[in-house]
Amino acid sequence: MMVSVLLKYRQFLKFTADVLLWSVMPFLAYWLRIENNVFDYQSDIVLIVFFTIPVKILFVYFLNQTKRSWQFSSTKEIFILSSSITLYSTIYLIVAMIGIEGLFIPLSVPLIEGLLSVLVLGALRITVRVIFNEDFFKKKGEVKQKRILIAGAGNAGAMIAREMIRNPRSGYLPVAFLDDAIINWGQNIMGIPVVGRTSQMSEIARKYSVDELIIAIPSVAGDVIKRLVELARSSNLQYRIIPGLYDLIKGKVEIDQIRKVDVEDLLRRAPVSLNTNKIKIYLKDRVVMVTGAGGSIGSEIVRQVAKFSPKLIILLGRGENSVYNIQRNMRKDFPEIEVKVKICDVRDYNTLAQIFETTQPDVIFHAAAHKHVPLMEENPSQAIFNNVGGTRNLVNLSLDFKVKHFVNISTDKAVNPTSVMGASKRISEYVVQQGAKLSKEGQKFVSVRFGNVLGSRGSVIPIFKEQIRMGGPVTVTHPEMVRYFMTIPEASQLVLQAGALDRNGAVFVLDMGEPMKIVDMARELIKLSGLEPDKDIKIQFSGIRDGEKLFEELLTAEEGTSMTQFEKIMVANNSGLPENLHEKLDNLFIVAKSGNGRMIREKIKELVPSYHKNDEEINITNKKFKETIL
């Protein structure tokens, strides 16, 4: 009851407290100045108080002192308070120097009063902040605070600690920092000590009775995160993490961003060093279209593009719900960027033409595609219509409407493809290269080829998580199956950078790092869920499916690569376009309309000689594996 009354009238109470305490200051100032003779000037002091109260009321009111939260008072609030009192004291001192007949005002009194006022009124605010931050009005036991050890004594760690201290109801109490930089040892951040290196975690956790580790190093690589997680496990600590640099929209770290460590974190690499000036040149104040904008990669490209102040972003997709979600997120995270939604299938040439006519795009990122390998084996005509036909429509319209930059998202499955999906993406690369040949000066058409992205729709990670949630088993196709992986934000940033390179017709290949066994990823995910692989959650091997390979490649044997000015972007040395490409594409679409899978694959083979359906290889591999476990 008392708290609710205080909250209801808090502005009036703050106003009254400021004015009353400030009005007492003349008595204290005179007493400090003339000590025992203060009562001889009692009438002077009363007159000064009487005349200065209205002035002080005006200062408190017009400087909005009562509207500033005392609960979260900081150096900024104290500075504003000090500035207003200094201004008042300066005016008071000038009046004292001029003199008022009949009043005794020593010149030191305005100075003493000003200093006392800053100390007393500042102390009042700090006291209120301390009381609230200690949950003075909260019943004991209402919120149990976890004792937190923060790994990383940099800016992110300091921000997290500050937020925890300011918000005790969050349930976090930071007690110590760990940092491997010797220069930080012995320092205090927000009153919290930096007590040692991360390798001392177990010892420090016992000493400070720590409940949970929070990893607060946004730029750290995945192998370091993995080591910290293993140290936390061996120290019997819970562990969580703040987002990586790619995921921090505007560089601010907040408590509600703290989350569980995920497989994506373990595969983090050092942040990409982007040439933002080059990217800005082709994106700033431009109309940018992203196809497949509601998908995992498309939506992240949209977010990355928004950072470079485009004139307009066109979200093009055929799934209204997913496109609506990214539109809503953009309004929240980038309200200053104009966004238009266009619901359209890239196979629909006429509707696409209308959209190009009305929006006049300058830049296109083409991320719309069918990507599911086994499904496209069963529906090969749809892979051709969507992946090849959609790309052809967009390239032709881009040529007609003089689009300056066209960036096609490709895949490592386009290399020596064993699947219809992979072959369709290889043919799409040809279509883009053909567009480059037909382009006018100032136009660029490129493809960017990379492997699997973590967390994308249809990838193994969401499937594994669901299987773990259901109690298992986790199904992996083969114990030796490996894939290249990259986080969605890193891939999207490199796509933007590749688009800035002056290589018309190029197929860029992203550095994917080291390939990873799928079964190892499954085991890590089970551990991150607090469970033991093969004990709490079983792993089952289901066999390689149609169109899949044990190993993916980023280049054909004939291609090879050349370096670009960016270490994580290479360019494939292409072996040229197939002869009579236009005619062969027309024949492919005619056969695709028949729905005859055998004939479609024959036409694909004419365009992509390295394409081969690997049924026999799959059967032999699966048979060998079954024999080893019997």
Number of C-alpha atoms within 10 A of each C-alpha: 6 8 9 9 9 12 11 11 10 16 16 13 13 19 17 15 15 20 20 13 13 23 20 13 21 22 20 16 24 24 16 15 16 14 11 10 11 17 14 10 16 13 12 16 20 13 11 17 18 12 11 17 15 12 13 20 17 13 17 21 14 10 13 13 19 19 14 13 16 20 16 16 18 13 9 9 17 17 13 14 19 19 13 18 22 18 13 17 20 15 13 20 19 12 14 18 12 9 14 10 6 7 14 14 20 16 16 15 24 25 17 18 24 24 17 17 25 20 13 15 20 19 13 17 20 18 15 17 19 18 13 18 18 15 16 11 11 11 8 9 7 9 14 13 15 16 19 26 27 28 24 24 25 16 14 20 24 19 19 23 29 17 17 20 19 18 18 17 17 16 14 21 21 24 20 24 33 25 22 15 13 10 8 20 17 13 14 14 18 12 12 16 18 23 19 20 18 20 14 14 24 17 11 20 22 12 9 13 14 23 19 22 27 27 25 27 23 25 15 18 17 17 14 16 19 18 14 20 23 14 19 21 17 11 19 15 21 16 23 19 22 25 22 20 19 20 15 14 14 11 12 12 21 17 16 10 14 16 14 16 21 15 20 20 22 19 21 22 20 12 14 16 12 13 12 12 12 14 19 19 12 19 25 18 14 20 20 28 27 24 28 25 30 26 20 19 22 26 27 21 24 25 20 17 22 23 15 19 17 19 16 21 26 22 26 27 25 18 15 14 11 16 23 17 12 21 22 13 14 19 13 10 13 18 11 12 17 16 22 14 17 18 17 19 18 26 18 13 18 11 15 20 17 11 17 19 12 8 15 17 23 22 24 24 25 24 25 25 22 17 20 15 21 16 16 21 22 13 17 23 23 20 27 29 21 20 27 26 24 22 26 24 19 25 27 19 17 25 19 12 15 18 24 20 23 27 24 27 24 26 22 24 30 30 22 21 27 22 24 34 29 27 29 30 29 26 25 25 28 23 28 27 24 20 24 21 13 13 22 13 8 10 19 27 31 27 29 26 29 24 23 20 23 21 18 15 15 11 14 18 21 14 15 21 17 12 16 20 13 11 12 18 18 24 18 19 17 20 17 14 19 19 19 22 19 25 21 22 22 19 26 24 21 23 25 23 20 27 28 21 18 11 16 21 22 23 27 28 27 22 18 20 12 11 15 15 16 19 21 14 19 22 20 17 23 26 15 17 15 11 15 15 17 14 8 14 20 16 18 16 16 14 18 19 16 20 22 22 19 15 13 21 18 22 19 18 9 10 15 14 17 12 13 14 9 15 11 16 23 22 21 21 16 16 10 10 15 14 10 9 16 12 9 16 21 12 13 23 17 12 20 22 13 11 14 13 16 11 14 22 24 16 18 23 15 16 23 22 14 15 22 18 17 15 15 9 12 19 15 11 15 18 12 11 16 13 8 7 6 5
